[in-house]
Amino acid sequence: MTGHLPTDFEQKICPPEQLSARLGSLTRPLVFTNGCFDILHRGHVTYLAQARALGQGLIVALNTDASVKSLGKGDDRPINPLENRAAVIAALESVSLVTWFDADTPYELITAIKPDILVKGGDWAVDKIVGAAEVMAWGGHVHSIPFLFQTSTTQTLKRIRGA
């Protein structure tokens, strides 16, 4: 058999230009988070499940490959291209919708989506989270979720490379 067989989870992948048409189908309160999610690990999936538990739906915005490179994580990052990262994140039960952004920050997505809850990992202070002031201004909430597992894609790659 040749060709690509569609999977249900791929329906959760939404190009940014189609977001406005899809937002109405998501249950609120709506949680928004973003990141690279390059090599998915236990810390990522725990964090995403905790984020989803704060609301009824979870949108995850991924940095595009160019955006990841601009973050200075390494010349060979991301390891997995956007298409693969989006599919893996979409396959998670906790995730309602996956989209992406090419800018340095997801500010434009946040102000367009107007999530009820904005979430980042515990390495971000609430006052440093992009879009926090705007979300709070429209009555939403902002959370910095503490890490339960000290896992990191960067550290995993260092171990793999024997550095």
Backbone as JSON, one array per atom type, in Angstrom:
{
  "sequence": "MTGHLPTDFEQKICPPEQLSARLGSLTRPLVFTNGCFDILHRGHVTYLAQARALGQGLIVALNTDASVKSLGKGDDRPINPLENRAAVIAALESVSLVTWFDADTPYELITAIKPDILVKGGDWAVDKIVGAAEVMAWGGHVHSIPFLFQTSTTQTLKRIRGA",
  "N": [[0.85, -1.17, 0.0], [0.57, 2.18, -0.83], [1.21, 5.67, -0.21], [-0.12, 8.12, 2.11], [-1.8, 7.38, 4.99], [-4.46, 8.93, 6.55], [-4.64, 10.12, 9.93], [-6.54, 10.39, 12.94], [-5.5, 12.21, 14.84], [-4.07, 14.04, 13.34], [-5.88, 15.86, 12.47], [-5.91, 17.75, 14.38], [-3.91, 19.5, 13.82], [-3.29, 22.73, 12.87], [-2.89, 25.24, 10.58], [-1.66, 28.6, 11.14], [-3.14, 30.58, 9.75], [-5.65, 29.49, 9.57], [-6.7, 29.45, 12.07], [-8.67, 31.23, 13.19], [-11.04, 30.28, 12.11], [-11.23, 27.82, 13.33], [-11.27, 28.18, 16.09], [-13.79, 28.53, 17.3], [-14.79, 25.98, 17.64], [-13.54, 24.93, 19.79], [-13.57, 24.04, 23.23], [-14.11, 26.16, 25.99], [-12.95, 27.0, 29.31], [-10.03, 28.08, 27.57], [-6.74, 27.02, 27.2], [-3.46, 28.19, 26.55], [-0.24, 27.47, 25.34], [3.25, 27.49, 24.48], [6.19, 26.48, 22.62], [9.27, 24.79, 21.68], [9.44, 21.97, 21.71], [11.1, 19.86, 20.77], [12.54, 17.26, 20.97], [10.48, 15.13, 22.26], [9.85, 14.58, 25.68], [9.5, 13.17, 29.03], [9.15, 15.34, 30.8], [8.02, 17.26, 29.09], [5.51, 16.04, 28.32], [4.25, 15.75, 30.8], [4.07, 18.4, 31.65], [2.37, 19.43, 29.59], [0.04, 17.95, 30.09], [-0.58, 18.93, 32.64], [-1.02, 21.6, 32.0], [-3.29, 21.4, 30.35], [-5.13, 20.51, 32.25], [-5.83, 22.81, 33.54], [-7.83, 23.98, 32.12], [-10.42, 23.55, 29.62], [-9.66, 23.06, 27.04], [-6.66, 22.82, 25.08], [-4.33, 24.7, 23.39], [-1.41, 24.36, 21.58], [1.31, 26.14, 20.55], [3.86, 25.93, 18.27], [7.3, 26.77, 17.84], [8.48, 27.68, 14.65], [10.85, 26.03, 12.47], [12.79, 27.93, 11.69], [12.37, 29.83, 13.68], [13.13, 28.37, 15.96], [15.87, 28.09, 15.42], [16.64, 30.76, 15.67], [16.6, 31.08, 18.38], [18.96, 30.24, 19.39], [19.66, 27.63, 20.22], [21.37, 25.85, 19.14], [23.28, 24.96, 16.23], [22.32, 22.77, 14.85], [19.7, 22.51, 15.56], [16.17, 22.82, 15.1], [16.11, 19.31, 15.93], [14.08, 17.67, 15.02], [11.92, 18.37, 12.33], [9.38, 20.96, 11.91], [6.92, 19.85, 10.89], [7.04, 17.18, 11.81], [7.28, 17.58, 14.59], [4.84, 18.84, 15.12], [3.02, 16.8, 14.51], [3.62, 14.87, 16.47], [3.04, 16.25, 18.87], [0.32, 16.76, 18.42], [-0.68, 14.2, 18.61], [-0.92, 13.73, 21.28], [-3.13, 13.15, 23.96], [-3.85, 15.22, 25.68], [-3.74, 17.53, 24.19], [-5.54, 19.88, 22.28], [-5.37, 21.39, 19.94], [-2.88, 22.18, 17.53], [-0.64, 24.61, 16.46], [1.52, 27.03, 14.84], [4.28, 29.42, 14.95], [6.3, 31.92, 13.45], [7.72, 34.04, 14.35], [9.83, 35.63, 16.88], [8.47, 35.45, 19.27], [5.26, 34.24, 20.5], [3.42, 36.32, 20.53], [1.57, 37.62, 18.72], [-0.16, 35.47, 18.08], [-1.23, 34.91, 20.6], [-2.66, 37.28, 21.18], [-4.5, 37.16, 19.14], [-5.88, 34.74, 19.55], [-6.81, 34.99, 22.14], [-6.66, 33.51, 24.71], [-8.07, 31.98, 27.67], [-6.44, 31.18, 29.65], [-3.0, 31.38, 30.11], [0.02, 29.69, 29.81], [3.3, 28.78, 30.88], [6.44, 27.05, 31.29], [8.1, 26.28, 34.44], [10.51, 27.69, 34.42], [9.99, 30.2, 33.71], [9.13, 33.31, 34.97], [6.0, 34.68, 35.92], [5.66, 37.43, 35.31], [7.38, 37.71, 33.2], [6.44, 36.32, 31.07], [5.54, 36.28, 27.75], [2.8, 38.07, 26.59], [1.39, 37.92, 28.93], [0.45, 40.22, 30.37], [-1.55, 41.13, 28.65], [-3.36, 38.95, 28.59], [-4.17, 38.89, 31.27], [-5.35, 41.4, 31.34], [-7.71, 41.06, 29.86], [-9.1, 39.52, 31.59], [-8.17, 37.0, 31.97], [-6.04, 34.25, 33.14], [-2.66, 33.62, 34.23], [-0.1, 31.25, 34.33], [2.85, 29.8, 35.71], [4.17, 26.81, 35.46], [5.64, 24.65, 37.7], [8.55, 22.6, 37.18], [8.36, 19.09, 37.26], [10.01, 17.07, 36.57], [13.4, 16.83, 35.94], [14.22, 17.14, 33.08], [15.57, 17.61, 29.81], [15.79, 18.59, 26.46], [18.15, 19.63, 25.38], [20.08, 18.71, 27.26], [19.73, 15.95, 26.91], [20.62, 15.65, 24.27], [23.31, 16.33, 24.63], [24.17, 14.14, 26.16], [23.76, 12.07, 24.31], [25.58, 12.78, 22.36], [27.88, 12.47, 23.73], [29.12, 14.52, 25.02]],
  "CA": [[0.0, 0.0, 0.0], [1.36, 3.4, -0.91], [0.51, 6.89, 0.2], [-0.23, 8.46, 3.53], [-3.12, 7.14, 5.58], [-4.73, 9.98, 7.54], [-4.89, 9.7, 11.3], [-7.42, 11.34, 13.62], [-4.79, 13.28, 15.53], [-3.58, 15.05, 12.4], [-6.93, 16.88, 12.35], [-5.65, 18.77, 15.39], [-2.87, 20.39, 13.32], [-3.99, 23.87, 12.27], [-2.05, 26.38, 10.16], [-2.08, 29.83, 11.81], [-4.14, 31.33, 8.97], [-6.95, 28.84, 9.73], [-7.05, 29.45, 13.49], [-9.92, 31.93, 13.52], [-12.16, 29.41, 11.73], [-11.25, 26.63, 14.19], [-11.37, 28.53, 17.51], [-15.15, 28.37, 17.8], [-15.09, 24.57, 17.94], [-12.81, 24.54, 20.99], [-14.27, 24.28, 24.49], [-13.45, 27.07, 26.92], [-11.8, 27.87, 29.19], [-9.0, 27.64, 26.64], [-5.37, 27.2, 27.68], [-2.48, 28.38, 25.48], [1.17, 27.42, 25.67], [4.09, 27.43, 23.29], [7.55, 26.02, 22.8], [9.9, 24.06, 20.57], [9.06, 20.56, 21.85], [11.91, 19.25, 19.72], [12.55, 15.82, 21.25], [9.49, 15.03, 23.33], [10.28, 13.78, 26.84], [8.55, 13.09, 30.15], [8.87, 16.69, 31.29], [7.07, 17.89, 28.16], [4.15, 15.48, 28.37], [3.7, 16.06, 32.11], [3.74, 19.82, 31.59], [1.2, 19.63, 28.74], [-1.13, 17.41, 30.8], [-0.89, 19.87, 33.71], [-1.58, 22.79, 31.36], [-4.66, 21.07, 29.93], [-5.97, 20.37, 33.44], [-6.24, 24.14, 33.97], [-8.97, 24.42, 31.33], [-11.15, 22.5, 28.88], [-8.98, 22.84, 25.77], [-5.26, 23.26, 25.09], [-3.67, 25.01, 22.12], [0.05, 24.4, 21.67], [1.93, 26.82, 19.42], [5.25, 25.52, 18.12], [8.22, 27.61, 17.09], [8.88, 27.09, 13.37], [12.27, 25.66, 12.45], [13.56, 29.18, 11.67], [12.23, 30.44, 15.0], [13.99, 27.6, 16.87], [17.27, 28.46, 15.13], [16.88, 32.11, 16.18], [16.7, 31.02, 19.84], [20.34, 29.92, 19.75], [19.76, 26.34, 20.9], [22.42, 25.07, 18.48], [23.21, 25.03, 14.78], [21.59, 21.63, 14.29], [18.36, 22.47, 16.12], [15.62, 21.65, 15.78], [16.44, 17.97, 15.43], [12.88, 17.26, 14.28], [11.29, 19.51, 11.65], [8.07, 21.39, 12.39], [5.88, 18.9, 10.52], [7.13, 16.03, 12.72], [6.98, 18.02, 15.95], [3.4, 19.1, 15.18], [2.31, 15.51, 14.53], [3.84, 14.22, 17.77], [2.28, 17.01, 19.87], [-1.1, 16.55, 18.12], [-1.05, 12.85, 19.01], [-1.12, 13.68, 22.73], [-4.52, 13.28, 24.38], [-4.06, 16.49, 26.38], [-3.68, 18.65, 23.24], [-6.73, 20.07, 21.46], [-5.02, 21.99, 18.66], [-1.48, 22.55, 17.38], [-0.35, 25.58, 15.41], [2.93, 27.43, 14.89], [4.6, 30.83, 14.72], [7.63, 32.11, 12.88], [8.34, 35.17, 15.04], [10.59, 35.29, 18.09], [7.52, 35.15, 20.34], [3.9, 33.98, 20.01], [2.57, 37.44, 20.94], [0.45, 37.83, 17.79], [-1.11, 34.36, 18.25], [-1.91, 35.07, 21.89], [-3.65, 38.35, 21.1], [-5.55, 36.75, 18.2], [-6.65, 33.63, 20.13], [-7.37, 35.45, 23.42], [-6.9, 32.38, 25.62], [-8.51, 32.27, 29.04], [-5.32, 30.83, 30.53], [-1.7, 31.35, 29.44], [0.89, 28.84, 30.63], [4.67, 28.48, 30.48], [7.13, 26.2, 32.25], [8.57, 26.87, 35.68], [11.68, 28.54, 34.26], [9.48, 31.53, 33.34], [8.36, 34.06, 35.96], [4.76, 35.14, 35.3], [5.82, 38.78, 34.74], [8.27, 37.64, 32.02], [5.77, 35.53, 30.03], [5.02, 37.1, 26.66], [1.34, 38.07, 26.51], [0.78, 37.82, 30.27], [-0.29, 41.44, 30.7], [-2.74, 41.17, 27.81], [-4.29, 37.91, 29.05], [-4.74, 39.35, 32.54], [-6.18, 42.57, 31.06], [-9.05, 40.64, 29.42], [-9.71, 38.72, 32.64], [-7.61, 35.65, 31.99], [-5.06, 33.89, 34.16], [-1.34, 33.24, 33.73], [0.55, 30.31, 35.25], [4.17, 29.23, 35.47], [4.04, 25.48, 36.05], [6.95, 24.12, 38.14], [9.0, 21.34, 36.59], [8.36, 17.92, 38.13], [11.1, 16.2, 36.14], [14.51, 17.62, 35.41], [14.58, 16.61, 31.77], [15.84, 18.68, 28.87], [16.25, 18.12, 25.15], [19.56, 20.02, 25.26], [20.89, 17.78, 28.06], [19.65, 14.64, 26.25], [21.51, 15.69, 23.11], [24.68, 16.3, 25.13], [24.47, 12.75, 26.53], [23.84, 11.29, 23.07], [26.82, 13.15, 21.67], [29.01, 12.14, 24.6], [29.8, 15.76, 25.38]],
  "C": [[0.9, 1.24, 0.0], [0.53, 4.59, -0.45], [0.41, 7.01, 1.7], [-1.65, 8.21, 4.0], [-3.37, 8.2, 6.64], [-5.01, 9.38, 8.92], [-5.73, 10.78, 11.98], [-6.65, 12.5, 14.24], [-4.3, 14.36, 14.59], [-4.63, 16.15, 12.15], [-6.74, 18.0, 13.36], [-4.56, 19.74, 14.95], [-3.54, 21.49, 12.49], [-3.01, 24.97, 11.88], [-2.56, 27.67, 10.8], [-3.17, 30.59, 11.06], [-5.53, 30.72, 9.05], [-7.47, 28.86, 11.17], [-8.41, 30.08, 13.77], [-11.13, 31.06, 13.18], [-12.31, 28.22, 12.68], [-11.51, 26.95, 15.66], [-12.76, 28.28, 18.08], [-15.5, 26.95, 18.18], [-14.39, 24.09, 19.21], [-13.58, 24.94, 22.24], [-13.45, 25.21, 25.38], [-13.79, 26.67, 28.35], [-10.67, 27.23, 28.38], [-7.63, 28.01, 27.18], [-4.45, 27.32, 26.46], [-1.09, 28.21, 26.05], [1.95, 27.32, 24.37], [5.47, 26.9, 23.64], [8.06, 25.31, 21.56], [9.44, 22.61, 20.54], [9.77, 19.71, 20.8], [12.0, 17.73, 19.86], [11.67, 15.64, 22.48], [9.98, 14.11, 24.45], [9.24, 13.88, 27.96], [8.19, 14.46, 30.71], [7.86, 17.4, 30.41], [5.65, 17.36, 28.34], [3.48, 15.73, 29.72], [3.23, 17.52, 32.14], [2.48, 20.06, 30.76], [-0.07, 19.08, 29.39], [-1.55, 18.36, 31.93], [-1.53, 21.14, 33.14], [-3.04, 22.54, 30.97], [-5.6, 21.0, 31.12], [-6.45, 21.73, 33.96], [-7.46, 24.66, 33.21], [-9.65, 23.25, 30.65], [-10.49, 22.17, 27.54], [-7.58, 23.41, 25.85], [-4.77, 23.47, 23.67], [-2.18, 25.08, 22.39], [0.56, 25.05, 20.39], [3.41, 26.47, 19.39], [6.06, 26.6, 17.41], [8.49, 26.92, 15.75], [10.36, 26.74, 13.45], [13.15, 26.91, 12.48], [13.52, 29.86, 13.03], [13.09, 29.71, 16.04], [15.45, 27.99, 16.67], [17.6, 29.83, 15.71], [17.03, 32.14, 17.7], [18.1, 30.64, 20.32], [20.51, 28.61, 20.49], [20.85, 25.45, 20.29], [22.2, 25.08, 16.98], [22.37, 23.92, 14.17], [20.17, 21.49, 14.85], [17.41, 23.23, 15.23], [16.1, 20.34, 15.14], [15.3, 17.49, 14.54], [12.25, 18.48, 13.61], [9.88, 19.76, 12.16], [6.98, 20.36, 12.1], [5.86, 17.69, 11.46], [6.79, 16.42, 14.15], [5.48, 18.26, 16.12], [2.61, 17.8, 15.28], [2.44, 14.84, 15.9], [3.03, 14.93, 18.86], [0.78, 16.77, 19.67], [-1.57, 15.17, 18.59], [-1.31, 12.73, 20.51], [-2.59, 13.95, 23.07], [-4.81, 14.65, 24.99], [-4.17, 17.68, 25.43], [-4.93, 18.69, 22.37], [-6.4, 20.54, 20.06], [-3.55, 22.36, 18.67], [-1.36, 23.53, 16.23], [1.11, 25.99, 15.55], [3.07, 28.91, 14.63], [6.05, 30.94, 14.3], [8.4, 33.23, 13.56], [9.16, 34.69, 16.23], [9.69, 34.89, 19.24], [6.14, 34.87, 19.73], [2.92, 35.11, 20.31], [1.35, 37.61, 20.03], [-0.6, 36.72, 17.9], [-1.91, 34.54, 19.53], [-2.99, 36.14, 21.79], [-4.77, 38.02, 20.12], [-6.47, 35.7, 18.82], [-7.4, 34.08, 21.38], [-7.69, 34.28, 24.35], [-7.36, 32.85, 26.99], [-7.36, 32.07, 30.02], [-4.06, 30.72, 29.67], [-0.73, 30.63, 30.36], [2.28, 28.74, 30.01], [5.28, 27.6, 31.58], [7.72, 26.99, 33.4], [9.82, 27.72, 35.58], [11.29, 29.96, 33.84], [8.72, 32.13, 34.52], [7.14, 34.64, 35.24], [4.94, 36.51, 34.64], [6.73, 38.82, 33.52], [7.63, 36.87, 30.86], [5.16, 36.47, 28.99], [3.5, 36.95, 26.59], [0.64, 38.04, 27.85], [-0.08, 39.03, 30.6], [-1.6, 41.51, 29.92], [-3.79, 40.16, 28.29], [-4.95, 38.35, 30.36], [-5.67, 40.54, 32.32], [-7.57, 42.18, 30.57], [-9.68, 39.64, 30.38], [-9.21, 37.29, 32.73], [-6.6, 35.46, 33.1], [-3.76, 33.43, 33.51], [-0.67, 32.37, 34.78], [1.94, 29.94, 34.77], [4.17, 27.9, 36.22], [5.42, 24.93, 36.43], [7.28, 22.79, 37.46], [8.94, 20.23, 37.63], [9.53, 17.0, 37.81], [12.18, 17.05, 35.52], [15.01, 16.98, 34.12], [14.72, 17.78, 30.81], [16.32, 18.09, 27.56], [17.73, 18.44, 24.98], [20.46, 19.06, 26.02], [20.88, 16.37, 27.45], [20.6, 14.6, 25.06], [22.98, 15.68, 23.53], [25.08, 14.88, 25.51], [24.63, 11.89, 25.29], [25.17, 11.54, 22.37], [28.07, 12.87, 22.49], [29.79, 13.37, 25.01], [29.95, 15.88, 26.87]]
}
